[in-house]
Amino acid sequence: MRISSKIALTLLVFNILTVFKSHAQALKTSLDSLSYAIGVNVGDNLRNQKLNVNPDIMAKAIKDAIANNKSVMTSDASGAFIQNYFQNQAMKAGNENKVKSDAFLAQNKTKPGIQTTASGLQYKVITAGTGAKALETDKVKVHYHGTLIDGTVFDSSVNRGEPATFGVTQVIKGWIEALQMMPAGSKWTLYIPSDLAYGPQGPPSIGPNQALIFDVELIEIVK
């Protein structure tokens, strides 16, 4: 297995950092500046990804590998460990998210105004439009605001200040179903189970097995 580019770059940066006696060392050459700039970039990435590593152990492993010293793990073993580690972390997170999402949806469906379809999609009509309903072959213009069940915003055309236009079938299953039910001019809140969203393959900003909440305004059907 090949280590991902971000992890590989992180390893490089830790190797570079071991050369510096202190963070206050002057940047005397363009290579010094490049090294420091890469360090800042990858340090930001590590912080944003919340990737918890031991920099001292990582630095020693890099030195051993570069010097071809005997190491605790072979290259193949380290690659397999990294892959298994992140797979296990994703599985653990997915299981936890599913339990929380299922509990949220079970409670949410009992609230006033919440309707549930046969697929498990939940929705609440905020504004009832009077326009036509979209077909699978149509394009739609919408405003939307997407959050996790804890309120974390992961995507929002509202925040960007510009509606989005796309084909009805170019989105997740929960959206495909809802868009064909909403008359143009409607505004609904959608509560989408993970199997109608991204399932176990959720992007980093969402995570695996997350139920999602969307405020969706169907502005118009684009012909």
C-alpha positions as CSV (number, residue, x, y, z in Angstrom):
1,M,0.0,0.0,0.0
2,R,1.2,3.5,-0.8
3,I,0.8,6.1,1.9
4,S,-1.6,8.9,0.9
5,S,0.0,12.1,-0.3
6,K,-1.0,14.1,2.8
7,I,0.6,11.5,5.1
8,A,3.7,11.3,2.9
9,L,4.0,15.1,3.0
10,T,3.6,15.0,6.7
11,L,6.4,12.5,7.1
12,L,8.6,14.8,5.0
13,V,7.9,17.8,7.1
14,F,8.7,16.0,10.3
15,N,12.0,15.0,8.8
16,I,12.7,18.6,7.9
17,L,11.7,19.8,11.3
18,T,14.3,17.5,13.0
19,V,17.0,19.5,11.1
20,F,16.1,22.7,12.8
21,K,17.5,23.3,16.3
22,S,14.6,25.5,17.2
23,H,11.5,27.1,15.6
24,A,13.3,30.5,16.0
25,Q,16.1,29.5,13.7
26,A,16.6,32.1,10.9
27,L,15.4,31.3,7.4
28,K,18.7,31.9,5.7
29,T,18.1,30.3,2.3
30,S,15.2,29.7,-0.1
31,L,15.4,26.1,0.9
32,D,15.0,27.0,4.6
33,S,12.0,29.2,3.6
34,L,10.5,26.4,1.5
35,S,11.0,23.9,4.3
36,Y,9.3,26.2,6.8
37,A,6.4,27.0,4.4
38,I,5.7,23.3,3.8
39,G,5.8,22.8,7.6
40,V,3.2,25.5,8.1
41,N,1.0,24.1,5.4
42,V,1.1,20.5,6.7
43,G,0.8,21.6,10.3
44,D,-2.4,23.4,9.4
45,N,-3.6,20.2,7.7
46,L,-2.8,18.1,10.7
47,R,-4.7,20.5,13.0
48,N,-7.7,20.6,10.7
49,Q,-7.8,16.9,10.3
50,K,-7.3,16.3,14.0
51,L,-4.8,13.6,13.2
52,N,-3.2,12.6,16.5
53,V,0.4,11.5,16.0
54,N,3.6,11.3,18.2
55,P,6.1,13.6,16.4
56,D,9.1,12.2,18.2
57,I,8.4,8.6,17.2
58,M,7.5,9.7,13.7
59,A,10.8,11.6,13.4
60,K,12.8,8.5,14.6
61,A,11.1,6.3,12.1
62,I,11.9,8.7,9.3
63,K,15.6,8.8,10.3
64,D,15.7,5.0,10.5
65,A,14.1,4.7,7.1
66,I,16.4,7.2,5.4
67,A,19.5,5.7,7.0
68,N,18.3,2.2,6.2
69,N,18.6,1.2,9.8
70,K,16.8,-1.8,11.2
71,S,13.2,-0.7,12.0
72,V,10.4,-1.9,14.2
73,M,8.2,-2.3,11.1
74,T,9.0,-3.1,7.6
75,S,7.6,-0.9,4.8
76,D,4.9,-3.5,4.0
77,A,4.0,-3.9,7.6
78,S,3.7,-0.2,8.2
79,G,1.6,0.3,5.1
80,A,-0.8,-2.5,6.2
81,F,-1.0,-1.0,9.7
82,I,-1.9,2.4,8.4
83,Q,-4.6,1.0,6.2
84,N,-6.1,-1.2,9.0
85,Y,-5.9,1.7,11.5
86,F,-7.9,4.1,9.4
87,Q,-10.3,1.4,8.3
88,N,-11.0,0.5,12.0
89,Q,-11.4,4.2,12.9
90,A,-13.9,4.7,10.1
91,M,-15.8,1.6,11.1
92,K,-15.9,2.8,14.7
93,A,-17.1,6.3,13.7
94,G,-19.6,4.8,11.3
95,N,-21.2,2.6,14.0
96,E,-21.3,5.5,16.5
97,N,-22.9,7.8,13.9
98,K,-25.5,5.2,12.9
99,V,-26.6,4.7,16.5
100,K,-26.9,8.5,17.0
101,S,-28.6,9.1,13.7
102,D,-31.2,6.3,14.2
103,A,-32.0,7.6,17.6
104,F,-32.4,11.2,16.3
105,L,-34.7,10.1,13.4
106,A,-36.8,7.9,15.7
107,Q,-37.5,10.8,18.0
108,N,-37.8,13.4,15.2
109,K,-40.6,11.6,13.4
110,T,-42.9,12.0,16.5
111,K,-42.7,15.8,16.3
112,P,-45.6,17.8,15.0
113,G,-45.6,18.5,11.3
114,I,-43.0,15.7,10.4
115,Q,-44.0,13.4,7.6
116,T,-42.3,10.2,6.7
117,T,-42.2,8.4,3.4
118,A,-42.0,4.7,2.7
119,S,-38.3,5.0,2.2
120,G,-37.7,6.6,5.6
121,L,-37.2,10.1,4.4
122,Q,-38.6,12.6,6.8
123,Y,-39.7,16.1,5.9
124,K,-41.6,19.2,7.2
125,V,-43.3,21.6,4.9
126,I,-42.2,25.2,5.8
127,T,-43.7,26.9,2.8
128,A,-46.2,25.2,0.4
129,G,-45.4,26.1,-3.2
130,T,-48.0,26.2,-6.0
131,G,-45.8,25.4,-9.0
132,A,-45.2,22.3,-11.0
133,K,-43.3,19.3,-9.7
134,A,-40.0,18.3,-11.1
135,L,-39.4,15.1,-13.1
136,E,-36.3,12.9,-13.1
137,T,-35.2,14.5,-16.4
138,D,-35.5,18.1,-15.1
139,K,-33.0,20.5,-13.8
140,V,-33.8,22.5,-10.7
141,K,-32.7,25.8,-9.1
142,V,-32.5,25.6,-5.3
143,H,-31.3,27.2,-2.2
144,Y,-30.2,24.8,0.5
145,H,-28.6,24.7,3.9
146,G,-27.1,21.4,5.1
147,T,-26.2,20.4,8.6
148,L,-25.4,17.3,10.6
149,I,-27.8,16.3,13.4
150,D,-25.7,18.3,15.9
151,G,-26.1,21.5,13.9
152,T,-22.7,21.5,12.2
153,V,-23.0,23.2,8.8
154,F,-21.2,21.2,6.1
155,D,-22.6,22.9,2.9
156,S,-24.8,25.8,2.2
157,S,-25.8,27.7,-0.9
158,V,-27.5,30.2,1.4
159,N,-24.2,31.0,3.1
160,R,-22.5,31.4,-0.3
161,G,-25.3,33.7,-1.4
162,E,-25.9,31.9,-4.7
163,P,-28.5,29.3,-5.6
164,A,-27.4,26.0,-7.1
165,T,-28.6,24.4,-10.3
166,F,-28.4,20.7,-11.1
167,G,-30.2,17.7,-12.5
168,V,-32.7,16.0,-10.2
169,T,-30.9,12.7,-10.4
170,Q,-27.4,14.3,-9.8
171,V,-27.9,14.3,-6.0
172,I,-28.3,11.9,-3.1
173,K,-31.3,9.6,-3.0
174,G,-33.1,11.6,-0.3
175,W,-32.9,14.7,-2.5
176,I,-34.0,12.9,-5.6
177,E,-37.2,11.7,-3.8
178,A,-38.0,15.1,-2.2
179,L,-37.4,17.2,-5.3
180,Q,-40.1,15.2,-7.2
181,M,-42.5,15.7,-4.4
182,M,-42.0,19.5,-3.9
183,P,-44.1,21.9,-5.9
184,A,-41.9,24.8,-7.2
185,G,-41.9,27.6,-4.7
186,S,-41.9,25.2,-1.8
187,K,-39.5,25.3,1.2
188,W,-39.1,22.1,3.1
189,T,-36.8,20.8,5.8
190,L,-35.5,17.3,5.0
191,Y,-34.3,14.8,7.5
192,I,-32.4,12.2,5.5
193,P,-31.4,8.8,6.8
194,S,-27.8,7.8,6.1
195,D,-28.8,5.1,3.6
196,L,-30.5,7.9,1.5
197,A,-27.5,10.1,1.9
198,Y,-23.9,9.1,1.7
199,G,-24.0,5.9,3.8
200,P,-20.6,4.6,5.0
201,Q,-18.8,6.6,2.2
202,G,-19.5,10.1,3.6
203,P,-16.9,12.7,2.7
204,P,-14.6,14.0,5.5
205,S,-16.9,17.0,6.2
206,I,-19.8,14.6,6.9
207,G,-18.4,11.3,8.0
208,P,-19.8,7.7,7.6
209,N,-23.4,6.8,8.3
210,Q,-24.6,10.3,9.1
211,A,-28.2,11.4,8.9
212,L,-28.4,14.8,7.3
213,I,-30.7,17.8,7.7
214,F,-31.4,20.2,4.8
215,D,-33.5,23.3,4.5
216,V,-34.4,23.2,0.8
217,E,-36.1,25.9,-1.2
218,L,-37.1,24.8,-4.7
219,I,-36.9,28.1,-6.5
220,E,-37.8,26.9,-10.0
221,I,-37.7,24.1,-12.5
222,V,-35.1,24.9,-15.2
223,K,-36.2,24.0,-18.7
